[in-house]
Amino acid sequence: MNKKIDIFDSTLRDGAQGEGISFSVQDKLHIVKALDELGVPYIEAGNPGSNPKDLEFFNEVKKLKLKHSHLVAFGSTRRKGISVKEDANVQSLLTADTDYVCIFGKTWDFQVKEILKATLEENLSMIHDTVAFFVAEGKTVFYDAEHYFDGYCANPEYALATLKTAHEAGAKTLVLCDTNGGKLPDEIMQMTSVALKETGAQIGIHCHNDTGMAVASSLLAIKGGADHVQGTLLGFGERTGNANLSTILANLQLKMEYDCLPEGCIQNLTSVCRRIAEITNIALDSSMPFVGYNAFSHKAGMHIDAVTKNPSAYEHVNPEAIGNERHFLMSEVAGRSLVIGKIRKFDPNVQKDSPVAAAIVARVKELEHEGYQFEGAEGSFELLMRKNMGKYKPFFDLEYYKVIVEQPIEGVSSTAFAQVKIGVDGEMAITAGEGDGPVHALDGALRRGLQRFYPQVKQIRLTDFKVRVLDSKSATAAKVRVLIDSTDGETSWTTVGVSSDLIEASWIALVDSFEYKLIMDVEKRFKAYL
């Protein structure tokens, strides 16, 4: 039987300290449900006494029926000079009504004396009193030893004394925190081994990523005897972030043969990561190990050919094991086998020497000569294939579009106006839109026109807009390539347009984005019908 590792996610608390991260109560509830689906045992959810939002969250989260996860309230030891019963923050943790609490305390003598302005003995009393109070209340206590590794290097006897005090007071797990994120993995492993030997308690690890090694440090801490690991699922958090739990989870379960999640749940890893990125309103790093779009992407022709024959040639794990999928990137270095693989999604009988394959390869090379790039625009590439295979029917016809841009006026938010006339099955629609720029206005006008015929376009949200000048020598007459990233909340896709006219390039990419969504919806309905 494999050794079990407890997973403790701090996205809602530590992750919320990352720049640009702000969760509403509903965001937090959605994230809890996603983490529960993944099978994460412990979710650290904040301190109900710190702000009204967390208090409301703890009231609302009680209504959820969680299958796998336990909520953990977070707070500090009592303050110096007062009893536990007099400390409002300590008492407020009881209002969370969770079976688990996580208490952090000072481990580094420098922090005790210079930051808390307390004596070393008083700090030990603060740790003991707080942990013992919650144990007496029937709570299971995780003790976070803040700045443990810095504290151990400065005064190992005192750092260990803080752990022993928490353990003697009844803490279930002693979590060693690399709060400054500055220790290297071999140091983490060595000091974790000592803590385990000296206390005999369950040891946890909590790393920050200031050296870029939070994942490595967490894995080596487990090698050193820790069997509880903390982090945030996508790695975001204060400064350079926290240990990335998605990477840790995949490595522990798939490569190191530890049990971390309930059976079958690891296959939800990619979808849950992408859902949480969407809830958080951030772009998931495409190069993130295991769950990123590029984690199993192949571009070079020889690589693609080898992976087609045997995926282990260039893949360290099966992408399906964590719910990801293999992607072959379309480019000038990709061979005909790539095109064949993609075409066979629509027609399994197509052969390598098929005329349709030759036609698509020729068309791709022609478009790339004009400035198109399909390796990052799978949506447009799929539409290109469909058009060349006779499996494409436009959802609407453009009669015209018109854009007017005005000089920005102080106090007026919209500076661009667009009008679009489209036809669907002979029925015409003329709609207008306004926005902060011509593309924004065009998007609004086209969206309004299509909603009359296809209400599902309301789900589409543009998440990124990139413009690349292809020939700077031509100055303002240069061609530009526009990439648009879109999502409907479940699936994400990218489309591309190229023109010497920025608005036209944007329009091409925009139309592809809407058509791709509509095609995907038709196919979903067809599969459901079958």
Stockholm file with secondary structure:
# STOCKHOLM 1.0

chainA/1-530         MNKKIDIFDSTLRDGAQGEGISFSVQDKLHIVKALDELGVPYIEAGNPGSNPKDLEFFNEVKKLKLKHSHLVAFGSTRRKGISVKEDANVQSLLTADTDYVCIFGKTWDFQVKEILKATLEENLSMIHDTVAFFVAEGKTVFYDAEHYFDGYCANPEYALATLKTAHEAGAKTLVLCDTNGGKLPDEIMQMTSVALKETGAQIGIHCHNDTGMAVASSLLAIKGGADHVQGTLLGFGERTGNANLSTILANLQLKMEYDCLPEGCIQNLTSVCRRIAEITNIALDSSMPFVGYNAFSHKAGMHIDAVTKNPSAYEHVNPEAIGNERHFLMSEVAGRSLVIGKIRKFDPNVQKDSPVAAAIVARVKELEHEGYQFEGAEGSFELLMRKNMGKYKPFFDLEYYKVIVEQPIEGVSSTAFAQVKIGVDGEMAITAGEGDGPVHALDGALRRGLQRFYPQVKQIRLTDFKVRVLDSKSATAAKVRVLIDSTDGETSWTTVGVSSDLIEASWIALVDSFEYKLIMDVEKRFKAYL
#=GR chainA/1-530 SS CCCBCEEEECTTTTGGGSTTCCCCHHHHHHHHHHHHHHTCSEEECCCTTTCHHHHHHHHHHTTSCCSSCEEEEEEECCCTTSCGGGCHHHHHGGGGCCSEEEEEEECCHHIIIIIICCCHHHHHHHHHHHHHHHHHTTCEEEEEEETHHHHHHHCHHHHHHHHHHHHHTTCSEEEEEETTCCCCHHHHHHHHHHHHHHHCSEEEEEEBCTTSCHHHHHHHHHHTTCCEEEEBTTCCCSTTCBCBHHHHHHIIIIISCCBCSSTTGGGGHHHHHHHHHHHHTCCCCTTCTTTSGGGGEECSHHHHHHHHHCGGGTCSSCGGGGTCCCEECCSTTCCHHHHHHHHTTTCTTCCTTCHHHHHHHHHHHHHHHHTCCCTTCHHHHHHHHHHHHTCCCCSCEEEEEEEEECCCCTTCCCCEEEEEEEEETTEEEEEEEEESSHHHHHHHHHHHHHHTTCGGGGGCEEEEEEEEESCGGGGGGCCEEEEEEEECSSCEEEEEEEESSHHHHHHHHHHHHHHHHHHHHHHHHHHHHC
#=GC SS_cons         CCCBCEEEECTTTTGGGSTTCCCCHHHHHHHHHHHHHHTCSEEECCCTTTCHHHHHHHHHHTTSCCSSCEEEEEEECCCTTSCGGGCHHHHHGGGGCCSEEEEEEECCHHIIIIIICCCHHHHHHHHHHHHHHHHHTTCEEEEEEETHHHHHHHCHHHHHHHHHHHHHTTCSEEEEEETTCCCCHHHHHHHHHHHHHHHCSEEEEEEBCTTSCHHHHHHHHHHTTCCEEEEBTTCCCSTTCBCBHHHHHHIIIIISCCBCSSTTGGGGHHHHHHHHHHHHTCCCCTTCTTTSGGGGEECSHHHHHHHHHCGGGTCSSCGGGGTCCCEECCSTTCCHHHHHHHHTTTCTTCCTTCHHHHHHHHHHHHHHHHTCCCTTCHHHHHHHHHHHHTCCCCSCEEEEEEEEECCCCTTCCCCEEEEEEEEETTEEEEEEEEESSHHHHHHHHHHHHHHTTCGGGGGCEEEEEEEEESCGGGGGGCCEEEEEEEECSSCEEEEEEEESSHHHHHHHHHHHHHHHHHHHHHHHHHHHHC
//
